[in-house]
Amino acid sequence: MVTITILYDNEIYQEGLKADWGFSCLIEKEGSPTILFDTGANGRILFFNMRKLRIDSLMISEVFISHNHWDHTGGLPDFLRAANKKIKVYIPSSMGKSENGEEIVPIKEPMQLHQNFFSTGELKGVEQSLVIKEWEKLVVIAGCSHSGVGNILKAASQFGKVKTLIGGLHGFSEFDLIKDLDLVCPTHCTQFKSKIKNLYPEKYISGGAGKIILNYKDYHEDRKLESTK
C-alpha cells in the first residue's frame, strides 16, 4: 500500500499549513524506504509543514530530485543538515550537484531503485519522474513535466500500465493522453487545472499541501495536523 502526502505546493489543502511556489511530497510504502520527492523552494516552509503533519525527517531514507530548479531543490540543504544521517539522493545526471555527507546517485537512463520503485531516467536532458508499482498499476510522480507528459507516460509504461499521475504538469494541453488513467492530481505549476477537471471530473482530485493520496483515492483522515496550541 502506497501513501503519498503532499508537503509543499502552491496551494494548501489542510488549513494551518503554508503554501509556496514549489513542490514536494512524501512517499511511504510498507517494506520500502520512505522517499522525499523534491524539497520545495524553502527549507523553513518544508519543515513547518512537516512538523504540522507530524512527519519526522529522520524517518526519511532517500530523496528523489526531479530536476535542478530552485522551486524543487531549495529545501534540500536544510533537509540534509537536519537528517542527521547519510541520505541517498537520486538526481538527474545533468544536475552535477553534490552535497556533503550523503550518497549521490546520478540517473541518466531508466532504472529500478527498489522493488516496485523506478526512475523514468532523465528525459530530454532535464527531468526524471518517479514511478511506483502498486497492485500491477503504476503511479507516476512528476515535478514539472518539462520533458512533456507524453514522454513521461511513455517512459514509465516500460514498467507496466500507468494509471495515476500526480504532480506539476506546466502547460500540458494534450488532454487525450490522460483519458485512460484512473486518477490525475495536477499540482504546483499546472496551468490548466480547471480544464482537466472539467474534462475528467471522475478522475480528477485537487492537490495542495496536506493532501494525502492512498491507494488511488482522495484520502485525508490518516494524518491529522499537529495542534497549534
N, C-alpha and C positions, 0 to 999 in steps of 0.2 A: 504494500500500500504506500503510495507516494503522497506526500503533503507538501504543497507549495505555498509559502507565506510571502506576500509582497511587503517588503520592508521600506522601500523608497520609491516614490512615484510623484508625478506632478500633481496628483490629487490624493485626498485621503478617503479611506473607506470607513475607518473607525475614528470617531471623534476622540480628540486628545492626542492624536499623532500629528506629525509635521509633514507638510508637502514641500517638495522642492524639485527643480528640474533635474531629472536623473532617474536611474532605475537600479534596483537591487531586489533580489528575492532569496529566500532560504528554501533549500530542497532537502526534505527528510524522507528516507525510505528505510524501513526495517532491514537490518543486515548490511547496510551500505554506509559509507562515510557521509556525514552531513556536509552539504556543499553550499557555500555562499556564492550566488551568481551575481557578478558585478557588485560594486560598492557605493553606487550613487556618487554625487558630486562633493559631499561634505561629510567628513567623519563624525562631526558633532551631531548632525541630524540623523545619520545612520544609527549611532549609538543611542540617541534619545529614543528613537522608535523601537530599537531592540529592547531597551530597558522596559519600555511601556508594555511590550508584548511578552516580557519575561523570557527573553532569549539571551542566554549566556554565550559570549563569544568563545568560551573555552569548549563549548560543545561542537564547534565547527572545526572540521579537519582539513577542508580544502576550499580553495577559492577558484572560481572559473571566470576569467575575464573575457568578455565577448570581443571588445575592441578598444583601442587606445584613444578614447575620447574622455575628456575631463569629467563629463557627467556620469561616467561609468567606472572611472578609476580614482576619482578624487578622494574617496574614503579609504582607499587601500593602505596608505602609510599608517593612518591611525589604527586601522584594524590590525595590521601586522604587529604594531607595537603592543597592542592590548592582548593579542592572542597568547603571549607568554609561552609559546612552544613553536616548534618547527612546523610550518604550514606549507603544504603543497599548493602551488599556484600554477594553474594552466593558463597560458597566454597565447594569442596568435603569434606565429613565428616572426612576423614583421614588427612586432611591438618593440623588441630589442631592449626591454627594460628589466632591471634586476633590483631586487630589494635584499637587504641583509637578513640572514637567518632563516630563510625559507628555501624550499626546493622549487626551482623554476622549471616548468615543463613547457617548452615552446611547441606549438602544434601547427603543422602545415597541412598534412593530409588527414583524411578521415581516420579516426582511431577509436578503439574501445578504451574507456578509462577504468571501468569496473564492470562487473556483471550487471547488465541492463543499463549502463551509462555509456554514452558515446559523444564524441565531438564530430560535427559535420566536416571538420577541417576548416582551414582559413579560406573562405570563399572570396574570389576576386581580389585577393591580397589585402583584405581589410578586416574581415569579421568572421568569427566562428559562432555557432549556435550549439546549445546543449540538447541532447536527445536522450530521453528516458523511456525505457520499455516497461510497460505496465500492463499485465494481462494480455500479451500479444498485440497491444496497441502502443503507439508511440506518442509521447508528449514532447513537443519541441518548444524550447525557450529561446527567444531571440532578444538581443539587446536593442538594436535599432533597425535591423534588416537593411543595412546599407548595401549588402550584396544582392538584394532582391528576394522577396518572399518566394517567388517561383524557384529560384536557385536553392534556397534553403530547404524547401519542401522536397525538391528533387534529391538533394544530397542526403537528407535524413531518410528518404524512402529506401535507401540501400540496406537499412537496418530493420525494416518492417513497414507496417502501414501507419501513416501519420493520421491521428485522429484529434489531436489537441494542439493548438498554437497559442502561446502566451508571450507577451512582451511588446516591445516597440516596433511598429510597422512603418513609421515615417509616412511617405506619400503613397503608400500601397493603394492601387486602384484596380488591380486585375481581380475583381471580386469573385469571378468564377473559380479561381484557384482554391478557394476555401469552401466551396459548396458541398464537398463530400466529407468535411470534418465534422466531428461531433460537438466540438466546443472551441470558441475563439474568445480570448481575453486580450483585447488591444489595450496597451498601456502607454505611458510616457509620451513619446514623440508622435504617436499615431495621429494623422491629420483627419482621417475620415471615419472616426468612431461612429458618428451618427448614421452614416451611410451603411456601414457594416451592420449596425444594429437593426436598421430598417429592412435590410435585405435578408438577414438571418436572425430574427428575434429569438428563435427557438434554440439557437446555439450560442448566442452572444451573452457574455457576462461582463460586468464592469470590473475594472481593476481598482487601484487606489491603495495607499499604504494601509496595511492591516487586513487586506483581503486574503482569505485562505481558500485554496482550491484543493479539494480532497477527492480523489477518485473521479475526476472529471466533473465534479459537481460544485455548485455555489454553496460554500460551507463557511460558517463564521462563528460557530459555537464552541469550538475546541480550545481556542486560546483567547482568553479574555484580557482586556487591558489591566495593567497593574494599577492599583488605586493611586490617585494623585494626592491622597491625604498623607 
